Structure formats: structure tokens, C-alpha cells
């Protein structure tokens, strides 16, 4: 099994484009799929430079509908491959906004359901908490808060008709990969809280969590929250971290103090899982 970072915030492999966003290519024994598409379509060019043929990819998972994870969908669909199945939560196409006292901005997709259907894309809406997408990988969603140190961001909203509803991002999708050492959890942004995501999956499966890959959304977290997350990781016995995107440099430095099994998962990096 393999996880290749097609695009991410930081420069990695020479000659590849980086951007504020995230995209993985995940390869299991029986299926290869895209997990998020970054902010633009540059991940497609990066794949080409890495000699990866995306035209054979038949599945795409979008962790949530913020622009830095879905911005490459149209490029992939129009220039690479429109014969794929898109796996999203049933609330995916609700408009997503950031609203504060001084700003109101749209954070969502540059496409809608009609666009995808018109281009021949099949859409699979995850209705249940779990969906087995391949032999060793299960998608998880509909996460519930299970701790008192990860609180929803108070400026994310979803628009339902003409009403703006606080969005705690319970509909985010994470992937859990079965390895010989336990589950490797792959996240997009972990908006509801990485400890919440891990604990939901741990309680659902009853399995050891071996590692975490992806964005942990701790860039602006308080020191108290960072310490609480670190303590949770230690108590849970998580051994391996391959973080990136919205994790935050400060938390990354703290993370390095609790494990030697750490990599920054920059653009072009490949993780091979036994």
C-alpha cells in the first residue's frame, strides 16, 4: 500500500508545484483513489511529473468541501478523467462560509452536483458512518465530539436555504488503512478535532491506532489544546505521524518531542505501508 502526496503547502520533490491545499493518491491492493485535490489543478501536473497515470483512477474521495481540498476537481474531470465515482458525505454540497465581525467569505466548491453529473461522474453519498472503499481501507464520517478540549471553530458556517448554521464539520471524511501494526488514519483537515476523529474510529473499530497522516488543523490552536492533543496521542499509543498542510509548525515541533517516527509529508513524498 502507498500514499503519495500529490500537492501540499510546502515544496518537496524538486520541480513539483506546491500550494495551500492537500491531495493524496492512495494505493491499496485492489484499488487506487484520489483523496482531495488541492486548491487548483496543479496536482494533476505533479502526478504527471511523478510518472503517475491518473487516467486509470476510478475513485475520488473529498474529505470536505473547502476550496483548498476540492479546487482541483474540475481540472481532473475535464483534462484527465471523468469516468470515476466521487465519494462524499451527504451534506457535501451545502454551501460553506467563513463569517466573522469583519469578513464574510465563501469557502466552498467551484462546482456543483449538476456539473459533475453532466460530465458523467458518478456520485456516492456516504449515508452511514463507515464505508469500505477497498480491501484494507474504510472511510469514516459523521464524527461526534467526544472530548472537552476540541471545540468547533466559531466562524465556519453552512448555508441551508437562506439560513447560516454553525458548522462543526462532523461530516468530514477520514480514511482508516489496515496495517500490520494497526490503523493508519488519513485526514484532510481534521476540523472537528484530530483527537475526536481518532477516538471515534477507535471506538467504532476497537482497533489500535498505529499512525496519522494528513492535516491536523492546529495552526491557530491554543497551547492548552496542543498539549491536550499531545497527551491524547501518548495515552493512545500512536507511533507514527506523517503530517502536513494545516497542522502548524508550532505543533509539529511539539509532536517531534513525543516520537522519533515522524515525517513532514511534503509535496511528492511517498509512504509505503506493509
C-alpha positions as CSV (number, residue, x, y, z in Angstrom):
1,X,0.0,0.0,0.0
2,X,1.2,3.5,-0.8
3,X,0.3,7.1,0.0
4,X,1.7,9.7,-2.4
5,X,1.3,13.4,-1.6
6,X,0.5,15.0,-5.0
7,X,0.4,18.5,-3.6
8,X,0.8,20.2,-0.3
9,X,1.7,23.6,1.3
10,X,5.5,23.0,1.3
11,X,7.9,22.3,-1.5
12,X,9.2,18.7,-1.5
13,X,10.4,16.9,-4.6
14,X,12.3,19.3,-6.9
15,X,10.2,20.5,-9.9
16,X,6.8,20.0,-8.3
17,X,4.3,22.7,-7.6
18,X,3.3,23.3,-4.0
19,X,0.2,25.3,-2.8
20,X,-2.0,25.9,0.2
21,X,-4.0,22.7,-0.1
22,X,-3.7,18.9,0.0
23,X,-4.1,15.9,-2.3
24,X,-3.1,12.3,-1.8
25,X,-3.0,9.4,-4.2
26,X,-3.8,6.3,-2.1
27,X,-3.0,2.8,-3.4
28,X,-4.4,-0.3,-1.9
29,X,-4.0,-3.9,-3.2
30,X,-7.2,-3.7,-5.2
31,X,-7.9,0.0,-5.7
32,X,-6.2,3.3,-6.3
33,X,-8.0,6.5,-5.4
34,X,-7.5,10.3,-5.0
35,X,-8.1,11.7,-1.6
36,X,-8.7,15.5,-2.0
37,X,-7.5,17.6,-4.9
38,X,-5.7,20.7,-3.5
39,X,-6.6,24.3,-4.2
40,X,-6.1,24.2,-8.0
41,X,-5.4,21.6,-10.7
42,X,-1.7,21.6,-10.2
43,X,-1.8,18.2,-8.6
44,X,-2.5,16.7,-12.0
45,X,0.7,18.2,-13.4
46,X,2.6,16.9,-10.4
47,X,1.3,13.4,-10.9
48,X,2.5,13.5,-14.5
49,X,6.0,14.6,-13.4
50,X,6.0,11.7,-10.9
51,X,5.0,9.3,-13.8
52,X,1.6,8.6,-12.3
53,X,-1.2,8.0,-14.7
54,X,-4.4,9.4,-13.2
55,X,-6.5,8.4,-16.2
56,X,-6.8,5.0,-14.7
57,X,-8.1,6.3,-11.4
58,X,-11.7,5.3,-10.9
59,X,-12.5,6.7,-7.4
60,X,-12.1,10.0,-5.7
61,X,-12.7,10.9,-2.0
62,X,-13.2,14.5,-0.9
63,X,-12.8,14.9,2.8
64,X,-14.9,18.1,3.0
65,X,-16.0,20.9,0.7
66,X,-13.5,23.6,1.4
67,X,-11.7,25.1,-1.6
68,X,-8.2,24.0,-0.7
69,X,-9.3,20.4,-0.9
70,X,-11.7,20.5,-3.8
71,X,-10.2,23.1,-6.1
72,X,-8.7,20.6,-8.5
73,X,-11.9,18.6,-9.2
74,X,-12.8,20.5,-12.4
75,X,-9.2,20.2,-13.8
76,X,-9.2,16.5,-13.1
77,X,-12.6,15.9,-14.6
78,X,-12.1,18.0,-17.8
79,X,-8.5,17.2,-18.6
80,X,-7.8,13.9,-17.1
81,X,-10.7,11.6,-16.3
82,X,-14.5,11.9,-15.9
83,X,-15.2,8.2,-15.6
84,X,-14.9,8.0,-11.8
85,X,-17.0,7.7,-8.7
86,X,-16.9,10.6,-6.2
87,X,-17.3,9.6,-2.6
88,X,-18.6,12.4,-0.4
89,X,-20.8,13.0,2.7
90,X,-24.5,13.5,2.0
91,X,-24.1,17.2,3.1
92,X,-21.2,17.9,0.8
93,X,-23.0,20.3,-1.5
94,X,-24.3,22.6,1.2
95,X,-22.6,26.0,0.9
96,X,-19.6,26.6,3.3
97,X,-18.8,30.1,4.5
98,X,-16.4,31.8,7.0
99,X,-18.2,34.6,8.8
100,X,-16.7,36.9,11.4
101,X,-17.4,40.5,12.5
102,X,-15.2,41.8,9.7
103,X,-15.4,39.2,6.9
104,X,-17.9,37.0,5.1
105,X,-16.3,34.8,2.5
106,X,-17.4,31.7,0.6
107,X,-15.1,28.7,1.3
108,X,-16.7,26.1,-0.9
109,X,-16.5,24.4,-4.2
110,X,-16.2,25.9,-7.7
111,X,-18.6,23.2,-9.0
112,X,-21.9,21.7,-8.0
113,X,-23.7,18.4,-8.3
114,X,-25.2,19.2,-11.7
115,X,-21.7,20.0,-13.1
116,X,-20.4,16.6,-12.1
117,X,-23.4,14.6,-13.3
118,X,-23.4,16.4,-16.6
119,X,-19.7,15.4,-17.1
120,X,-20.5,11.7,-16.4
121,X,-19.2,11.5,-12.9
122,X,-21.0,9.1,-10.5
123,X,-21.6,10.4,-7.0
124,X,-21.7,8.1,-4.0
125,X,-23.1,9.8,-0.9
126,X,-22.0,8.3,2.4
127,X,-25.1,7.8,4.4
128,X,-23.6,5.7,7.2
129,X,-20.7,6.2,9.5
130,X,-18.4,3.8,7.6
131,X,-17.9,2.7,4.0
132,X,-15.3,0.1,3.0
133,X,-13.8,1.5,-0.2
134,X,-11.1,-1.1,-0.8
135,X,-9.7,-4.3,0.7
136,X,-7.8,-2.6,3.5
137,X,-9.3,0.9,3.7
138,X,-12.5,2.1,5.3
139,X,-13.9,5.6,5.0
140,X,-15.3,7.1,8.2
141,X,-17.6,10.2,8.6
142,X,-20.3,11.6,10.9
143,X,-17.9,12.2,13.8
144,X,-19.2,13.2,17.2
145,X,-17.4,15.3,19.8
146,X,-16.0,13.0,22.5
147,X,-13.7,15.3,24.5
148,X,-13.8,18.7,26.2
149,X,-10.6,20.2,24.6
150,X,-11.5,20.3,20.9
151,X,-14.3,22.8,20.4
152,X,-15.8,23.8,17.0
153,X,-14.4,26.8,15.2
154,X,-16.9,29.6,15.7
155,X,-16.6,31.2,12.2
156,X,-17.4,28.2,10.0
157,X,-21.0,28.1,8.7
158,X,-23.0,26.1,6.3
159,X,-25.8,27.8,4.3
160,X,-29.1,25.9,4.2
161,X,-31.6,27.7,2.1
162,X,-31.2,31.3,3.4
163,X,-30.0,30.4,6.9
164,X,-26.4,30.2,8.1
165,X,-25.9,27.3,10.6
166,X,-22.7,26.9,12.7
167,X,-20.7,24.2,11.0
168,X,-18.8,21.9,13.4
169,X,-17.6,19.8,10.5
170,X,-19.0,16.4,11.7
171,X,-19.4,15.5,8.0
172,X,-15.6,15.4,7.3
173,X,-14.4,12.1,5.9
174,X,-11.2,10.3,7.1
175,X,-9.8,7.1,5.8
176,X,-8.6,4.2,8.0
177,X,-6.0,1.9,6.5
178,X,-5.4,-1.5,7.9
179,X,-1.7,-2.2,8.5
180,X,0.1,-5.0,10.4
181,X,0.8,-2.5,13.2
182,X,-2.8,-1.1,13.5
183,X,-4.9,1.5,11.7
184,X,-3.3,4.4,9.8
185,X,-5.7,7.3,9.8
186,X,-5.6,9.7,6.8
187,X,-7.2,13.1,7.3
188,X,-7.8,16.1,5.1
189,X,-8.1,18.9,7.7
190,X,-9.5,17.4,11.0
191,X,-11.8,20.4,11.5
192,X,-13.8,18.7,14.2
193,X,-10.5,17.8,16.0
194,X,-8.0,15.1,15.3
195,X,-8.5,13.5,18.7
196,X,-12.2,13.4,18.1
197,X,-11.6,11.7,14.7
198,X,-9.2,9.2,16.1
199,X,-11.3,8.4,19.1
200,X,-14.5,7.9,17.0
201,X,-12.6,5.5,14.8
202,X,-11.0,3.7,17.7
203,X,-14.4,3.2,19.4
204,X,-16.1,2.1,16.2
205,X,-13.4,-0.5,15.3
206,X,-11.9,-1.5,18.6
207,X,-8.5,-1.5,16.9
208,X,-5.2,0.0,17.8
209,X,-4.4,3.3,16.0
210,X,-0.9,3.0,14.6
211,X,-0.5,6.3,12.9
212,X,-1.9,9.5,11.4
213,X,-1.3,11.2,8.1
214,X,-2.6,14.5,6.8
215,X,-3.7,17.8,8.1
216,X,-4.5,18.2,11.8
217,X,-5.8,21.8,11.8
218,X,-3.8,23.1,14.8
219,X,-2.1,26.2,13.3
220,X,-4.1,28.6,15.5
221,X,-4.7,26.3,18.4
222,X,-4.0,27.4,21.9
223,X,-1.1,25.9,23.9
224,X,-3.6,24.2,26.2
225,X,-5.3,22.5,23.2
226,X,-2.0,21.4,21.7
227,X,-0.9,19.9,25.0
228,X,-4.2,18.1,25.4
229,X,-3.9,16.6,21.9
230,X,-0.3,15.5,22.5
231,X,-1.3,13.8,25.8
232,X,-4.1,12.0,24.0
233,X,-1.7,10.8,21.3
234,X,0.7,9.5,24.1
235,X,-2.1,7.8,26.1
236,X,-3.5,6.2,22.9
237,X,-0.1,4.9,21.9
238,X,0.1,6.3,18.4
239,X,3.5,5.6,17.0
240,X,3.8,7.2,13.5
241,X,3.0,10.7,12.2
242,X,3.1,11.9,8.6
243,X,1.5,15.3,9.0
244,X,1.2,18.3,6.7
245,X,-1.0,21.2,5.4
246,X,-2.9,22.8,8.3
247,X,-1.1,21.1,11.2
248,X,1.0,24.1,12.1
249,X,4.8,24.5,12.6
250,X,4.4,25.0,16.4
251,X,2.5,21.8,16.9
252,X,4.9,19.9,14.6
253,X,7.8,20.9,16.9
254,X,5.9,19.7,19.9
255,X,5.0,16.5,18.1
256,X,8.6,15.7,17.5
257,X,9.2,15.6,21.2
258,X,7.0,12.6,21.7
259,X,8.0,10.4,18.8
260,X,11.0,9.6,16.6
261,X,8.7,8.1,13.9
262,X,7.8,11.4,12.2
263,X,7.9,12.9,8.7
264,X,6.7,16.1,7.3
265,X,4.6,14.8,4.4
266,X,5.6,17.5,1.8
267,X,4.7,17.6,-1.9
268,X,5.9,14.5,-3.8
269,X,6.6,12.4,-0.7
270,X,5.6,8.7,-0.9
271,X,4.8,6.5,2.1
272,X,5.0,2.7,1.6
273,X,2.9,0.7,4.1
274,X,3.4,-3.0,4.7
